[in-house]
Amino acid sequence: MTKNSKKKAIRQPISTLLSENSVATHVTEKMLDHTMRGVLAVYNKHDWMNWFN
């Protein structure tokens, strides 16, 4: 198993668990270090990770 496949393997259950616990999709995406796209990327410049610090 490569390093990249290990990251993906752990991100999938984390994403599912967060969704099952009603965590907003945009928060999950930022927590998984995914890039925002479309309208969210253009208009919403808030960095949710700073909220956790």
PQR file with spaces between the fields and no chain letter, atoms N, CA, C, O and H, PARSE charges and radii, in Angstrom:
ATOM       1  N    MET     1       0.854   -1.181    0.000 -0.4000 1.5000
ATOM       2  CA   MET     1       0.000    0.000    0.000 -0.0000 2.0000
ATOM       3  C    MET     1       0.895    1.238    0.000  0.5500 1.7000
ATOM       4  O    MET     1       1.811    1.352    0.815 -0.5500 1.4000
ATOM       5  N    THR     2       0.625    2.154   -0.911 -0.4000 1.5000
ATOM       6  CA   THR     2       1.434    3.362   -1.000 -0.0000 2.0000
ATOM       7  C    THR     2       0.972    4.400    0.015  0.5500 1.7000
ATOM       8  O    THR     2      -0.111    4.284    0.589 -0.5500 1.4000
ATOM       9  H    THR     2      -0.118    2.061   -1.573  0.4000 1.0000
ATOM      10  N    LYS     3       1.796    5.402    0.227 -0.4000 1.5000
ATOM      11  CA   LYS     3       1.460    6.479    1.164 -0.0000 2.0000
ATOM      12  C    LYS     3       0.167    7.173    0.743  0.5500 1.7000
ATOM      13  O    LYS     3      -0.678    7.486    1.581 -0.5500 1.4000
ATOM      14  H    LYS     3       2.675    5.496   -0.239  0.4000 1.0000
ATOM      15  N    ASN     4       0.018    7.413   -0.561 -0.4000 1.5000
ATOM      16  CA   ASN     4      -1.174    8.076   -1.074 -0.0000 2.0000
ATOM      17  C    ASN     4      -2.423    7.228   -0.855  0.5500 1.7000
ATOM      18  O    ASN     4      -3.473    7.753   -0.487 -0.5500 1.4000
ATOM      19  H    ASN     4       0.705    7.159   -1.242  0.4000 1.0000
ATOM      20  N    SER     5      -2.314    5.930   -1.077 -0.4000 1.5000
ATOM      21  CA   SER     5      -3.484    5.064   -0.895 -0.0000 2.0000
ATOM      22  C    SER     5      -3.847    4.929    0.583  0.5500 1.7000
ATOM      23  O    SER     5      -5.017    4.743    0.916 -0.5500 1.4000
ATOM      24  H    SER     5      -1.461    5.503   -1.375  0.4000 1.0000
ATOM      25  N    LYS     6      -2.855    5.021    1.471 -0.4000 1.5000
ATOM      26  CA   LYS     6      -3.130    4.996    2.912 -0.0000 2.0000
ATOM      27  C    LYS     6      -3.912    6.235    3.327  0.5500 1.7000
ATOM      28  O    LYS     6      -4.848    6.148    4.122 -0.5500 1.4000
ATOM      29  H    LYS     6      -1.904    5.172    1.200  0.4000 1.0000
ATOM      30  N    LYS     7      -3.521    7.403    2.779 -0.4000 1.5000
ATOM      31  CA   LYS     7      -4.248    8.641    3.083 -0.0000 2.0000
ATOM      32  C    LYS     7      -5.700    8.524    2.649  0.5500 1.7000
ATOM      33  O    LYS     7      -6.617    8.875    3.392 -0.5500 1.4000
ATOM      34  H    LYS     7      -2.761    7.473    2.134  0.4000 1.0000
ATOM      35  N    LYS     8      -5.894    8.025    1.437 -0.4000 1.5000
ATOM      36  CA   LYS     8      -7.248    7.887    0.906 -0.0000 2.0000
ATOM      37  C    LYS     8      -8.049    6.889    1.739  0.5500 1.7000
ATOM      38  O    LYS     8      -9.233    7.101    2.001 -0.5500 1.4000
ATOM      39  H    LYS     8      -5.150    7.740    0.833  0.4000 1.0000
ATOM      40  N    ALA     9      -7.404    5.811    2.148 -0.4000 1.5000
ATOM      41  CA   ALA     9      -8.081    4.779    2.929 -0.0000 2.0000
ATOM      42  C    ALA     9      -8.590    5.316    4.258  0.5500 1.7000
ATOM      43  O    ALA     9      -9.655    4.901    4.714 -0.5500 1.4000
ATOM      44  H    ALA     9      -6.443    5.639    1.935  0.4000 1.0000
ATOM      45  N    ILE    10      -7.865    6.221    4.886 -0.4000 1.5000
ATOM      46  CA   ILE    10      -8.304    6.782    6.170 -0.0000 2.0000
ATOM      47  C    ILE    10      -9.289    7.930    5.981  0.5500 1.7000
ATOM      48  O    ILE    10     -10.145    8.149    6.837 -0.5500 1.4000
ATOM      49  H    ILE    10      -7.000    6.558    4.516  0.4000 1.0000
ATOM      50  N    ARG    11      -9.186    8.664    4.884 -0.4000 1.5000
ATOM      51  CA   ARG    11     -10.081    9.796    4.646 -0.0000 2.0000
ATOM      52  C    ARG    11     -11.514    9.355    4.371  0.5500 1.7000
ATOM      53  O    ARG    11     -12.455   10.037    4.777 -0.5500 1.4000
ATOM      54  H    ARG    11      -8.490    8.487    4.188  0.4000 1.0000
ATOM      55  N    GLN    12     -11.694    8.236    3.694 -0.4000 1.5000
ATOM      56  CA   GLN    12     -13.046    7.781    3.360 -0.0000 2.0000
ATOM      57  C    GLN    12     -13.889    7.491    4.603  0.5500 1.7000
ATOM      58  O    GLN    12     -15.008    7.997    4.687 -0.5500 1.4000
ATOM      59  H    GLN    12     -10.930    7.681    3.364  0.4000 1.0000
ATOM      60  N    PRO    13     -13.414    6.707    5.568 -0.5600 1.5000
ATOM      61  CA   PRO    13     -14.250    6.479    6.756  0.2800 2.0000
ATOM      62  C    PRO    13     -14.416    7.739    7.618  0.5500 1.7000
ATOM      63  O    PRO    13     -15.452    7.924    8.257 -0.5500 1.4000
ATOM      64  N    ILE    14     -13.404    8.592    7.633 -0.4000 1.5000
ATOM      65  CA   ILE    14     -13.530    9.840    8.389 -0.0000 2.0000
ATOM      66  C    ILE    14     -14.623   10.711    7.782  0.5500 1.7000
ATOM      67  O    ILE    14     -15.458   11.261    8.499 -0.5500 1.4000
ATOM      68  H    ILE    14     -12.562    8.442    7.115  0.4000 1.0000
ATOM      69  N    SER    15     -14.614   10.831    6.468 -0.4000 1.5000
ATOM      70  CA   SER    15     -15.631   11.621    5.782 -0.0000 2.0000
ATOM      71  C    SER    15     -17.026   11.062    6.046  0.5500 1.7000
ATOM      72  O    SER    15     -17.965   11.815    6.304 -0.5500 1.4000
ATOM      73  H    SER    15     -13.935   10.384    5.885  0.4000 1.0000
ATOM      74  N    THR    16     -17.155    9.752    5.980 -0.4000 1.5000
ATOM      75  CA   THR    16     -18.447    9.110    6.242 -0.0000 2.0000
ATOM      76  C    THR    16     -18.895    9.349    7.674  0.5500 1.7000
ATOM      77  O    THR    16     -20.053    9.695    7.909 -0.5500 1.4000
ATOM      78  H    THR    16     -16.392    9.140    5.770  0.4000 1.0000
ATOM      79  N    LEU    17     -18.006    9.173    8.623 -0.4000 1.5000
ATOM      80  CA   LEU    17     -18.330    9.382   10.040 -0.0000 2.0000
ATOM      81  C    LEU    17     -18.777   10.822   10.306  0.5500 1.7000
ATOM      82  O    LEU    17     -19.747   11.051   11.027 -0.5500 1.4000
ATOM      83  H    LEU    17     -17.066    8.893    8.432  0.4000 1.0000
ATOM      84  N    LEU    18     -18.067   11.785    9.720 -0.4000 1.5000
ATOM      85  CA   LEU    18     -18.447   13.184    9.909 -0.0000 2.0000
ATOM      86  C    LEU    18     -19.828   13.463    9.328  0.5500 1.7000
ATOM      87  O    LEU    18     -20.629   14.169    9.940 -0.5500 1.4000
ATOM      88  H    LEU    18     -17.279   11.599    9.134  0.4000 1.0000
ATOM      89  N    SER    19     -20.109   12.914    8.152 -0.4000 1.5000
ATOM      90  CA   SER    19     -21.426   13.093    7.530 -0.0000 2.0000
ATOM      91  C    SER    19     -22.526   12.469    8.383  0.5500 1.7000
ATOM      92  O    SER    19     -23.598   13.053    8.546 -0.5500 1.4000
ATOM      93  H    SER    19     -19.458   12.340    7.655  0.4000 1.0000
ATOM      94  N    GLU    20     -22.263   11.296    8.919 -0.4000 1.5000
ATOM      95  CA   GLU    20     -23.248   10.623    9.775 -0.0000 2.0000
ATOM      96  C    GLU    20     -23.534   11.425   11.045  0.5500 1.7000
ATOM      97  O    GLU    20     -24.593   11.281   11.656 -0.5500 1.4000
ATOM      98  H    GLU    20     -21.393   10.822    8.786  0.4000 1.0000
ATOM      99  N    ASN    21     -22.584   12.262   11.429 -0.4000 1.5000
ATOM     100  CA   ASN    21     -22.751   13.086   12.627 -0.0000 2.0000
ATOM     101  C    ASN    21     -23.122   14.530   12.298  0.5500 1.7000
ATOM     102  O    ASN    21     -22.908   15.438   13.101 -0.5500 1.4000
ATOM     103  H    ASN    21     -21.724   12.379   10.933  0.4000 1.0000
ATOM     104  N    SER    22     -23.674   14.723   11.115 -0.4000 1.5000
ATOM     105  CA   SER    22     -24.233   16.007   10.675 -0.0000 2.0000
ATOM     106  C    SER    22     -23.225   17.138   10.564  0.5500 1.7000
ATOM     107  O    SER    22     -23.593   18.304   10.699 -0.5500 1.4000
ATOM     108  H    SER    22     -23.848   13.985   10.462  0.4000 1.0000
ATOM     109  N    VAL    23     -21.963   16.816   10.322 -0.4000 1.5000
ATOM     110  CA   VAL    23     -20.958   17.845   10.077 -0.0000 2.0000
ATOM     111  C    VAL    23     -21.170   18.351    8.650  0.5500 1.7000
ATOM     112  O    VAL    23     -21.292   17.558    7.716 -0.5500 1.4000
ATOM     113  H    VAL    23     -21.663   15.868   10.213  0.4000 1.0000
ATOM     114  N    ALA    24     -21.213   19.667    8.488 -0.4000 1.5000
ATOM     115  CA   ALA    24     -21.452   20.266    7.177 -0.0000 2.0000
ATOM     116  C    ALA    24     -20.369   19.825    6.181  0.5500 1.7000
ATOM     117  O    ALA    24     -19.198   19.685    6.531 -0.5500 1.4000
ATOM     118  H    ALA    24     -21.114   20.312    9.246  0.4000 1.0000
ATOM     119  N    THR    25     -20.790   19.618    4.958 -0.4000 1.5000
ATOM     120  CA   THR    25     -19.884   19.126    3.920 -0.0000 2.0000
ATOM     121  C    THR    25     -18.683   20.031    3.731  0.5500 1.7000
ATOM     122  O    THR    25     -17.565   19.543    3.569 -0.5500 1.4000
ATOM     123  H    THR    25     -21.742   19.732    4.673  0.4000 1.0000
ATOM     124  N    HIS    26     -18.892   21.350    3.748 -0.4000 1.5000
ATOM     125  CA   HIS    26     -17.761   22.260    3.528 -0.0000 2.0000
ATOM     126  C    HIS    26     -16.748   22.177    4.665  0.5500 1.7000
ATOM     127  O    HIS    26     -15.554   22.377    4.441 -0.5500 1.4000
ATOM     128  H    HIS    26     -19.801   21.746    3.880  0.4000 1.0000
ATOM     129  N    VAL    27     -17.202   21.886    5.868 -0.4000 1.5000
ATOM     130  CA   VAL    27     -16.286   21.735    7.007 -0.0000 2.0000
ATOM     131  C    VAL    27     -15.480   20.446    6.841  0.5500 1.7000
ATOM     132  O    VAL    27     -14.267   20.434    7.050 -0.5500 1.4000
ATOM     133  H    VAL    27     -18.172   21.723    6.050  0.4000 1.0000
ATOM     134  N    THR    28     -16.158   19.368    6.465 -0.4000 1.5000
ATOM     135  CA   THR    28     -15.475   18.088    6.220 -0.0000 2.0000
ATOM     136  C    THR    28     -14.414   18.245    5.143  0.5500 1.7000
ATOM     137  O    THR    28     -13.290   17.767    5.298 -0.5500 1.4000
ATOM     138  H    THR    28     -17.143   19.378    6.295  0.4000 1.0000
ATOM     139  N    GLU    29     -14.769   18.912    4.056 -0.4000 1.5000
ATOM     140  CA   GLU    29     -13.823   19.101    2.950 -0.0000 2.0000
ATOM     141  C    GLU    29     -12.578   19.858    3.407  0.5500 1.7000
ATOM     142  O    GLU    29     -11.465   19.497    3.026 -0.5500 1.4000
ATOM     143  H    GLU    29     -15.682   19.300    3.930  0.4000 1.0000
ATOM     144  N    LYS    30     -12.750   20.896    4.213 -0.4000 1.5000
ATOM     145  CA   LYS    30     -11.590   21.647    4.720 -0.0000 2.0000
ATOM     146  C    LYS    30     -10.764   20.794    5.681  0.5500 1.7000
ATOM     147  O    LYS    30      -9.535   20.855    5.667 -0.5500 1.4000
ATOM     148  H    LYS    30     -13.655   21.189    4.523  0.4000 1.0000
ATOM     149  N    MET    31     -11.435   20.003    6.512 -0.4000 1.5000
ATOM     150  CA   MET    31     -10.720   19.146    7.454 -0.0000 2.0000
ATOM     151  C    MET    31      -9.890   18.097    6.724  0.5500 1.7000
ATOM     152  O    MET    31      -8.835   17.691    7.212 -0.5500 1.4000
ATOM     153  H    MET    31     -12.434   19.954    6.524  0.4000 1.0000
ATOM     154  N    LEU    32     -10.356   17.657    5.565 -0.4000 1.5000
ATOM     155  CA   LEU    32      -9.622   16.676    4.764 -0.0000 2.0000
ATOM     156  C    LEU    32      -8.642   17.345    3.818  0.5500 1.7000
ATOM     157  O    LEU    32      -8.030   16.687    2.977 -0.5500 1.4000
ATOM     158  H    LEU    32     -11.213   17.987    5.169  0.4000 1.0000
ATOM     159  N    ASP    33      -8.497   18.645    3.958 -0.4000 1.5000
ATOM     160  CA   ASP    33      -7.560   19.447    3.169 -0.0000 2.0000
ATOM     161  C    ASP    33      -7.891   19.422    1.678  0.5500 1.7000
ATOM     162  O    ASP    33      -6.997   19.438    0.831 -0.5500 1.4000
ATOM     163  H    ASP    33      -8.994   19.179    4.641  0.4000 1.0000
ATOM     164  N    HIS    34      -9.189   19.384    1.372 -0.4000 1.5000
ATOM     165  CA   HIS    34      -9.632   19.460   -0.016 -0.0000 2.0000
ATOM     166  C    HIS    34      -9.819   20.918   -0.406  0.5500 1.7000
ATOM     167  O    HIS    34     -10.099   21.761    0.446 -0.5500 1.4000
ATOM     168  H    HIS    34      -9.915   19.372    2.060  0.4000 1.0000
ATOM     169  N    THR    35      -9.670   21.213   -1.669 -0.4000 1.5000
ATOM     170  CA   THR    35      -9.825   22.568   -2.178 -0.0000 2.0000
ATOM     171  C    THR    35     -11.291   22.844   -2.468  0.5500 1.7000
ATOM     172  O    THR    35     -11.986   22.019   -3.062 -0.5500 1.4000
ATOM     173  H    THR    35      -9.443   20.528   -2.361  0.4000 1.0000
ATOM     174  N    MET    36     -11.751   24.018   -2.041 -0.4000 1.5000
ATOM     175  CA   MET    36     -13.121   24.423   -2.335 -0.0000 2.0000
ATOM     176  C    MET    36     -13.207   24.812   -3.802  0.5500 1.7000
ATOM     177  O    MET    36     -12.271   25.393   -4.352 -0.5500 1.4000
ATOM     178  H    MET    36     -11.186   24.687   -1.559  0.4000 1.0000
ATOM     179  N    ARG    37     -14.329   24.493   -4.434 -0.4000 1.5000
ATOM     180  CA   ARG    37     -14.521   24.802   -5.848 -0.0000 2.0000
ATOM     181  C    ARG    37     -15.829   25.535   -6.065  0.5500 1.7000
ATOM     182  O    ARG    37     -16.680   25.605   -5.178 -0.5500 1.4000
ATOM     183  H    ARG    37     -15.090   24.022   -3.987  0.4000 1.0000
ATOM     184  N    GLY    38     -15.969   26.071   -7.247 -0.4000 1.5000
ATOM     185  CA   GLY    38     -17.222   26.711   -7.636 -0.0000 2.0000
ATOM     186  C    GLY    38     -17.513   27.959   -6.826  0.5500 1.7000
ATOM     187  O    GLY    38     -16.609   28.725   -6.493 -0.5500 1.4000
ATOM     188  H    GLY    38     -15.278   26.014   -7.967  0.4000 1.0000
ATOM     189  N    VAL    39     -18.779   28.153   -6.516 -0.4000 1.5000
ATOM     190  CA   VAL    39     -19.227   29.355   -5.809 -0.0000 2.0000
ATOM     191  C    VAL    39     -18.591   29.459   -4.430  0.5500 1.7000
ATOM     192  O    VAL    39     -18.231   30.555   -4.000 -0.5500 1.4000
ATOM     193  H    VAL    39     -19.514   27.531   -6.787  0.4000 1.0000
ATOM     194  N    LEU    40     -18.446   28.339   -3.731 -0.4000 1.5000
ATOM     195  CA   LEU    40     -17.832   28.376   -2.404 -0.0000 2.0000
ATOM     196  C    LEU    40     -16.414   28.929   -2.455  0.5500 1.7000
ATOM     197  O    LEU    40     -16.012   29.692   -1.577 -0.5500 1.4000
ATOM     198  H    LEU    40     -18.738   27.448   -4.081  0.4000 1.0000
ATOM     199  N    ALA    41     -15.670   28.557   -3.458 -0.4000 1.5000
ATOM     200  CA   ALA    41     -14.289   29.030   -3.580 -0.0000 2.0000
ATOM     201  C    ALA    41     -14.229   30.514   -3.905  0.5500 1.7000
ATOM     202  O    ALA    41     -13.303   31.209   -3.487 -0.5500 1.4000
ATOM     203  H    ALA    41     -15.996   27.938   -4.172  0.4000 1.0000
ATOM     204  N    VAL    42     -15.209   30.994   -4.646 -0.4000 1.5000
ATOM     205  CA   VAL    42     -15.208   32.396   -5.064 -0.0000 2.0000
ATOM     206  C    VAL    42     -15.660   33.313   -3.939  0.5500 1.7000
ATOM     207  O    VAL    42     -15.033   34.345   -3.695 -0.5500 1.4000
ATOM     208  H    VAL    42     -15.961   30.429   -4.985  0.4000 1.0000
ATOM     209  N    TYR    43     -16.733   32.956   -3.252 -0.4000 1.5000
ATOM     210  CA   TYR    43     -17.339   33.866   -2.294 -0.0000 2.0000
ATOM     211  C    TYR    43     -16.949   33.631   -0.837  0.5500 1.7000
ATOM     212  O    TYR    43     -16.839   34.587   -0.069 -0.5500 1.4000
ATOM     213  H    TYR    43     -17.242   32.119   -3.450  0.4000 1.0000
ATOM     214  N    ASN    44     -16.743   32.396   -0.450 -0.4000 1.5000
ATOM     215  CA   ASN    44     -16.469   32.105    0.949 -0.0000 2.0000
ATOM     216  C    ASN    44     -14.966   31.980    1.167  0.5500 1.7000
ATOM     217  O    ASN    44     -14.361   30.985    0.768 -0.5500 1.4000
ATOM     218  H    ASN    44     -16.832   31.619   -1.073  0.4000 1.0000
ATOM     219  N    LYS    45     -14.367   32.977    1.792 -0.4000 1.5000
ATOM     220  CA   LYS    45     -12.915   32.995    2.026 -0.0000 2.0000
ATOM     221  C    LYS    45     -12.550   32.629    3.458  0.5500 1.7000
ATOM     222  O    LYS    45     -11.375   32.655    3.825 -0.5500 1.4000
ATOM     223  H    LYS    45     -14.859   33.785    2.116  0.4000 1.0000
ATOM     224  N    HIS    46     -13.549   32.289    4.272 -0.4000 1.5000
ATOM     225  CA   HIS    46     -13.289   31.923    5.661 -0.0000 2.0000
ATOM     226  C    HIS    46     -12.486   30.631    5.739  0.5500 1.7000
ATOM     227  O    HIS    46     -12.768   29.688    4.999 -0.5500 1.4000
ATOM     228  H    HIS    46     -14.503   32.269    3.974  0.4000 1.0000
ATOM     229  N    ASP    47     -11.500   30.570    6.615 -0.4000 1.5000
ATOM     230  CA   ASP    47     -10.692   29.373    6.806 -0.0000 2.0000
ATOM     231  C    ASP    47     -11.195   28.649    8.050  0.5500 1.7000
ATOM     232  O    ASP    47     -10.878   29.043    9.172 -0.5500 1.4000
ATOM     233  H    ASP    47     -11.271   31.336    7.216  0.4000 1.0000
ATOM     234  N    TRP    48     -11.968   27.602    7.852 -0.4000 1.5000
ATOM     235  CA   TRP    48     -12.586   26.887    8.965 -0.0000 2.0000
ATOM     236  C    TRP    48     -11.573   26.266    9.910  0.5500 1.7000
ATOM     237  O    TRP    48     -11.890   26.033   11.076 -0.5500 1.4000
ATOM     238  H    TRP    48     -12.225   27.282    6.940  0.4000 1.0000
ATOM     239  N    MET    49     -10.369   25.993    9.444 -0.4000 1.5000
ATOM     240  CA   MET    49      -9.372   25.377   10.311 -0.0000 2.0000
ATOM     241  C    MET    49      -8.959   26.315   11.445  0.5500 1.7000
ATOM     242  O    MET    49      -8.598   25.842   12.522 -0.5500 1.4000
ATOM     243  H    MET    49     -10.111   26.182    8.497  0.4000 1.0000
ATOM     244  N    ASN    50      -9.002   27.615   11.232 -0.4000 1.5000
ATOM     245  CA   ASN    50      -8.668   28.562   12.293 -0.0000 2.0000
ATOM     246  C    ASN    50      -9.692   28.508   13.423  0.5500 1.7000
ATOM     247  O    ASN    50      -9.389   28.865   14.562 -0.5500 1.4000
ATOM     248  H    ASN    50      -9.295   27.999   10.357  0.4000 1.0000
ATOM     249  N    TRP    51     -10.892   28.064   13.107 -0.4000 1.5000
ATOM     250  CA   TRP    51     -11.954   27.970   14.100 -0.0000 2.0000
ATOM     251  C    TRP    51     -11.610   26.935   15.166  0.5500 1.7000
ATOM     252  O    TRP    51     -12.018   27.067   16.320 -0.5500 1.4000
ATOM     253  H    TRP    51     -11.138   27.773   12.182  0.4000 1.0000
ATOM     254  N    PHE    52     -10.860   25.906   14.780 -0.4000 1.5000
ATOM     255  CA   PHE    52     -10.512   24.832   15.700 -0.0000 2.0000
ATOM     256  C    PHE    52      -9.329   25.163   16.597  0.5500 1.7000
ATOM     257  O    PHE    52      -9.091   24.467   17.583 -0.5500 1.4000
ATOM     258  H    PHE    52     -10.529   25.799   13.842  0.4000 1.0000
ATOM     259  N    ASN    53      -8.585   26.213   16.271 -0.4000 1.5000
ATOM     260  CA   ASN    53      -7.393   26.560   17.061 -0.0000 2.0000
ATOM     261  C    ASN    53      -7.735   27.337   18.294  0.5500 1.7000
ATOM     262  O    ASN    53      -6.843   27.702   19.060 -0.5500 1.4000
ATOM     263  H    ASN    53      -8.778   26.779   15.469  0.4000 1.0000
